[in-house]
C-alpha cells in the first residue's frame, strides 16, 4: 500500500515556476512507477508526466514537454515536478499517483495507477 501527499501548489504569474512535491509512505513506493496527472475545471483528468521506479524512464505530455521535469528521490520517498514557464492553461489540480505493478517503464494511463494523493491546486494568472 502507498499513501501520497502532495504539496507545493499555489498562485503564480504566467512565466513563473513552481515545484510540486509528493511525499510517499509504504514499502512499495521504491518499486512503483509514479506519475503526475492534472484536472482542470470541467475537464477530464489528464496525464502530465510519469517516471519509472528507477528514474531511468520518463515521459511527458506534449503540452508540458520542455517546461516540466519529473524526478524522484527513492531514499527520501519523494516525487517531484519542477514546472517552469507556466501558462494559464496549466491551471489545474495536480495529483501524484503510484502504480505498484513492477514495470521497466511507466504507463501514461491514469487507469494503471492504483494510489492517488488528494491533489494540490496550481493557478497561473495571465
C-alpha positions as CSV (number, residue, x, y, z in Angstrom):
1,X,0.0,0.0,0.0
2,X,1.2,3.5,-0.8
3,X,-0.1,6.8,0.8
4,X,0.6,10.0,-1.1
5,X,0.5,13.6,0.0
6,X,1.2,16.5,-2.5
7,X,2.4,20.0,-1.6
8,X,3.9,23.0,-3.4
9,X,0.9,24.3,-5.3
10,X,-0.1,27.9,-5.3
11,X,-0.8,31.0,-7.3
12,X,1.9,32.2,-9.8
13,X,2.1,34.6,-12.7
14,X,2.5,33.4,-16.2
15,X,6.1,32.6,-16.9
16,X,6.8,31.7,-13.3
17,X,7.9,28.5,-11.7
18,X,6.6,26.1,-9.1
19,X,7.9,22.8,-7.7
20,X,5.5,20.2,-6.6
21,X,6.4,17.5,-4.1
22,X,4.8,14.3,-3.3
23,X,5.6,12.5,0.0
24,X,5.1,8.8,-0.2
25,X,4.8,6.2,2.6
26,X,4.7,2.5,2.2
27,X,7.2,-0.2,1.2
28,X,6.1,-0.3,-2.5
29,X,7.0,3.3,-3.4
30,X,10.5,2.5,-4.3
31,X,9.5,-0.2,-6.9
32,X,6.4,1.7,-8.1
33,X,6.2,3.8,-11.3
34,X,5.0,7.3,-10.4
35,X,3.1,9.9,-12.2
36,X,1.7,13.4,-12.1
37,X,-1.8,14.0,-13.5
38,X,-3.9,17.1,-13.5
39,X,-7.6,18.0,-13.8
40,X,-8.9,21.4,-14.8
41,X,-12.5,22.6,-14.1
42,X,-14.9,20.9,-16.5
43,X,-12.2,18.7,-18.0
44,X,-11.1,15.1,-17.6
45,X,-8.0,14.1,-15.6
46,X,-5.0,14.1,-17.9
47,X,-1.5,12.7,-17.9
48,X,1.3,15.2,-17.3
49,X,4.5,13.2,-16.6
50,X,5.5,9.8,-15.4
51,X,8.7,8.2,-14.2
52,X,9.8,4.6,-13.8
53,X,10.7,3.1,-10.4
54,X,14.4,3.6,-11.1
55,X,14.1,7.1,-12.6
56,X,15.6,5.8,-15.8
57,X,12.5,6.3,-17.9
58,X,10.4,9.4,-18.1
59,X,7.5,10.6,-20.4
60,X,5.8,13.9,-20.7
61,X,2.6,15.2,-22.3
62,X,3.3,17.3,-25.4
63,X,1.8,20.3,-23.7
64,X,4.4,20.4,-20.9
65,X,7.5,18.9,-22.7
66,X,10.5,21.2,-22.3
67,X,8.9,23.1,-19.5
68,X,8.2,20.4,-16.8
69,X,10.7,18.0,-15.2
70,X,9.7,14.9,-13.2
71,X,12.1,13.4,-10.8
72,X,12.2,11.1,-7.7
73,X,14.3,10.5,-4.7
74,X,13.8,7.0,-3.6
75,X,15.8,7.1,-0.4
76,X,13.6,10.0,0.7
77,X,10.4,8.6,-0.7
78,X,9.7,11.8,-2.7
79,X,8.4,12.5,-6.1
80,X,8.8,16.0,-7.7
81,X,7.5,18.0,-10.6
82,X,9.5,21.1,-11.5
83,X,7.3,23.4,-13.5
84,X,8.8,26.3,-15.4
85,X,7.4,28.8,-17.9
86,X,4.0,28.3,-16.5
87,X,1.0,29.2,-18.7
88,X,-2.6,30.0,-17.7
89,X,-3.7,26.7,-19.3
90,X,-1.6,24.8,-16.7
91,X,-4.1,25.9,-14.1
92,X,-5.5,22.7,-12.5
93,X,-5.5,20.4,-9.5
94,X,-2.3,18.3,-9.8
95,X,-2.3,14.7,-8.5
96,X,0.5,12.4,-7.6
97,X,-0.1,8.8,-8.4
98,X,1.6,5.4,-7.9
99,X,1.4,2.3,-10.0
100,X,2.5,-0.7,-7.8
101,X,2.8,-3.1,-10.7
102,X,6.5,-3.6,-11.4
103,X,7.4,-2.2,-14.8
104,X,10.6,-1.3,-16.5
105,X,8.9,1.8,-17.8
106,X,5.9,3.8,-16.7
107,X,2.3,3.9,-18.0
108,X,0.8,7.2,-19.1
109,X,-2.7,5.8,-18.5
110,X,-4.4,7.0,-15.3
111,X,-6.3,3.7,-15.0
112,X,-3.0,1.9,-14.3
113,X,-2.4,3.9,-11.1
114,X,-4.0,2.5,-8.0
115,X,-2.9,5.1,-5.5
116,X,-3.6,8.8,-5.6
117,X,-2.9,11.8,-3.4
118,X,-5.5,14.4,-2.5
119,X,-4.2,16.9,-5.1
120,X,-2.7,20.4,-4.9
121,X,-4.1,23.4,-6.7
122,X,-1.9,25.3,-9.2
123,X,-3.3,28.6,-10.5
124,X,-1.4,30.5,-13.2
125,X,-2.6,34.1,-13.7
126,X,-2.2,35.9,-17.1
